[in-house]
Amino acid sequence: MMKHFIKYSVVFAIGVFLFVFVGLILPNNNPVRSVDYSLVAKHNLLQQNKQPKVVLTGGSNVVFGFNSQILQDDLNYPVVNHAIHAGYGLKYIIEDVLQFVNEGDVIVLSPEYSHFIGDNYYGKEPLLFSLTVKPSNLKLISFQQLASISEFIPQFSFDKIKSFVYNKAKNKPRRTNSEKNYTEFSINKFGDHYTHWDDKNEDLKLYNFNGVVNVDVIEFLNSVNDQIKRKGAKFFISFPSLCRSTYTKNKKTILAIEKALKKYGNFNILDSPKDHVYKDVLFYDTSYHLNGDGVSIRSKKLASELKGQLK
Amino acid sequence: MIFNSIQYLIFLPTVFLLYWFVFNKTIKLQNFLLLVVSYIFYGWWDWRFLSLIIFSSIIDFYCGIFIEKTNQKKDKKKWLTLSMLINLGFLGVFKYFNFFSNSLKEGLLSLGYQIDTLTLDIVLPVGISFYTFQTMSYTIDVYRGQLKPTKDPIAFFSFVSFFPQLVAGPIERATNLLPQFYTKRTFDLEKAKDGLRQILWGLFKKIVIADNCAIIVNEVFDSYTDFNSSTLFIGALFFAFQIYGDFSGYSDIAIGTARLFGFNLMQNFAFPYFSRDIAEFWRKWHISLTTWFRDYVYIPLGGSRGGVWMKVRNTFIIFIVSGFWHGANWTFIIWGLLNALYFLPLLLLNKNRVNTNAIASNSIFVEPKEFIKIILTFFITLIAWIFFRAPNVHSAFSYIKNMISSSIISVPEVSLKPLVFIIVLVIVEWFQRNNKHGLYMNELKMNKFSRWLIYYILIIIIFWFGAEKQEFIYFQF
């Protein structure tokens, strides 16, 4: 009886797993692909540019936070904006960029504050999108990262199947919230998300990142700093751009993160959180995403912070 | 750990295999395994609160033994009182302290006295109302002589913390569940298959019905002043199904899981929205709690044996206490009070046991007269649910006031997508109304292919239409 039950349960489960697997390997038939797909172009930029360069990395506060042309003109260094999404997790973001670090490079990391809380630095559902874009990056995934994203796999797979079936049936792309922004073509030649620069501000999405600071993340950053140094490159941390409303709501946590970074970190920190707190009107749609005016201000600020360090 | 998570998907088969293949030599070993995995299951939220369960278990284990040992009624009562004080004390501190403190402060303020009261900055331990009631039932039954106290601590601790029903019930009676920990459990294929079906149906109710309704309900209740009457009605309707899908879904998963391990838990919901009056509704909704209050509060108070005054008093006590059990907020007390008011006329007219027969037992369709009764009963429960969901009493009254206006016949301003799922649920459960759950198939003559097709379709529906994961509502109680 038991054998019978287990046999059929296993066969049934295999059916479900097969369905999930099909979803995972299904191609993306949407002609308007998400910003996750810009990773390929960003990797090409990093690969092609062999001379010493400034690489900006982090989550969406970076991809939505800079006009790299301003930095390039001010610093006389080529600049690549490698960032895409904070949800990939800090571990993945950094290990992805580490594959391309060469001697003389300057890596500037602006992690989102949520990366320091709980196990967020292992990544969440968006990491699955990135692995779909770049399956070869599976080699970067640790057991903890796999555990962190595993709960999203079934839903992710079914959503892919859903989208595939919809696009096939309608024979036209599924409409996204904005076809101009958040696509793989919303990125300029440096890797900055630029198509929103002239858009009207949307309702700001505010965040709460309350919780205990995870010191393991800082230990990880220490090891990253050592690796980058060994490659003959430089590593800096700059705090992310944040709207005043979210900063005020989360000041206690943000200051705790800053304190922990200064206490346990052995890397160079260029600024402090309040240096990149800007008025809400300088943000486009979320607490981290600057609009065109905000991007110019932050780019100039970072350029001046970096100037002294690059001499 | 929650039932609708990948962790549970790994946890359940692992425990199942260990239980039947590794720890199957003796009952003691199986009980030990259940105890360990139950603590892991609970500790997944916050391991610190395990100490409360362990402490509560130790107290009740020894109180049971001492109650039996002593021959003096007075001493027996002492041990029972100790157990009650500790269990209710935990509830009082963790769940009700801030409520009483703030109510005292507000009450005195309304009389012109301003005082600073102490409030505790503490988190409510998940499931505290469920397991304290379960363990209290044990000491009460031992005190009454209805149950022999156990001398087996592992069996008792496993009974208190049994993971399928630990955090949101059904609140099992010691007389039903505890003896199952002493007897050899054998694997029953039909029971296990039906258990899996019940789990699947529970997941459907939680993920498709409750979680989809929750999105609209939160939107409507959070800014109810911005919506027209029809939208407010939809908000209340969806909440009625959200709470049903959420809670009965949890119970289905709990009962189904227990069956995989050879345990029988009591039925907690018996398709309550098909009730023809409020008395029938309360015989079918959260049965384990309703019967708990009936056996341990209502009957000891005299039940409905005394005169009219006693009947009225006991009815109000039972419903208000039941409301208060749900949470430390006046909204729950009003919810209980309202249900008492609904129930009272039936009790006074001796009509509270009129509808004990199965509904439309020989027909697919219900008679028009019964249909009207069902709709009316549903409508009055829906009004009561508004108090249950609203953040405070004032909001609940404003919500109802805004709901009753001419715009009740206007087009709702929110998505009606969950209505499709609700219709599916109602149809399926109507056909299954005389069975134990919505996916009961034991007596259906269906081949394997058709059954498997139904399971796969249901799984696809769950993933395809399932909404963003929401925590089970009853965890907060």
HADDOCK unambig.tbl for C-alpha pairs under 7 A between the chains (distance, minus, plus):
assign (segid A and resid 1 and name CA) (segid B and resid 189 and name CA) 6.04 0.50 0.50
assign (segid A and resid 2 and name CA) (segid B and resid 189 and name CA) 6.94 0.50 0.50
assign (segid A and resid 5 and name CA) (segid B and resid 189 and name CA) 6.71 0.50 0.50
assign (segid A and resid 151 and name CA) (segid B and resid 5 and name CA) 6.67 0.50 0.50
assign (segid A and resid 151 and name CA) (segid B and resid 6 and name CA) 4.94 0.50 0.50
assign (segid A and resid 155 and name CA) (segid B and resid 463 and name CA) 6.12 0.50 0.50
assign (segid A and resid 158 and name CA) (segid B and resid 463 and name CA) 6.28 0.50 0.50
assign (segid A and resid 158 and name CA) (segid B and resid 464 and name CA) 6.49 0.50 0.50
